[in-house]
Amino acid sequence: MLIDTKDALNLISKLSFRKVINITKVWGSFFWSKWRTKPIQRGLPISISIEPTTACNLGCPECPSGLKYFTRPTGNLKPRFYESIIDQLEKDLLYLTFYFQGEPYINPSFLEMVKYASDRKIYTATSTNAHFLNDENARKTVESGLDRIIISIDGTTQEVYESYRINGDLSTVIEGTRNIIKWKKKLKSSTPNVMFQFLVVRPNEHQIADVKKLGKELGVDSVKLKTAQVYEYENGNELIPEQQKYSRYQKESDGKYSIKNSLDDQCWKMWSSCVITWDGKVVPCCFDKDATHRLGELKDLSFHQIWQGEAYQNFRGQLQNGRKNIDICKNCSEGTKVWA
């Protein structure tokens, strides 16, 4: 979580005594597990990501949603099912991200779901390609109480932008950003915090200064540079930046590439957060994009049963015994520099 001062104060305002106790339990059990080399879990997640939809209007080259590569079922999160999940977690949950795969605004109930969580003093965030931020949606976004909106903008010219954001239109992204800023001012709202996310890849790395300038001109709260995950990196990849500070991968003496990560046998996310798919599958983290490591289904079990259950504890133990042996962990950002 990248947070500026105003955003940090907003996040702190969501805390309650019970949430502080829960955070303490989670931290304690994480470090106790490291010391014992045995998974011990106390408390409930501090943050979760929930998937509004698997659908997306773009076709980005490293995204299974855009490429339609899913083998799991696809669809939209249903409001009542979503509410039942939040009702189980609201007293302990601090941070809720409306994103896993897909473009959140494609779900017609998305902003109603944001408001449901916001009304329960949960910090809410989302990531969007900003193609659906027309004037009405921008107003509704501000009115929903959304705390943070991350706008993906991976180029400052149409040619560069669409080289990664296939089928995308940069002018629509800029107009959507203007709409959000406008309605924040009109409604005299300090939220959402507007963040430009610039995914640094070889075709756009020469525009880093330009995107910072554009963000300042538009009045966004921050511009963050994110290193890119690529699936096929061992033999090099045309997306890996030439500037090493913006790459998650490094070239070895034999000409092969490796991830800049020692892959230690620990992972804070396994104790503090999880991902819930649109149809209620609980998976370990955002790197399990096709939900192959299903730790439980919320249509069958309560969240508490899944979180403290045998499948979850076994997965935590498997990670502690050899993170390098778990497929989704081999190209993971835990322990890697994500933000440049």
Secondary structure, DSSP 8 states (H G I E B T S, - for coil): ----HHHHHHHHTT--HHHHHHHHHHHHHHHHHHHHTS----S--SEEEE-SBS--S---TT-HHHHT---S---B--HHHHHHHHHHHTTT--EEEE-SSS-GGGSTTHHHHHHHHHTTT-EEEEEE-STT--HHHHHHHHHHT--EEEEE---SSHHHHHHHSTT--HHHHHHHHHHHHHHHHHTT---SEEEEEEEE-TTTGGGHHHHHHHHHHHT-SEEEEEE---S--TT--TTS-SSGGG-SEEE-TTS-EEES----S--THHHHEEEE-TTSEEESSTT-TT--S--EETTTS-HHHHHTSHHHHHHHHHHHHHGGGSGGGTT--TTS--B-
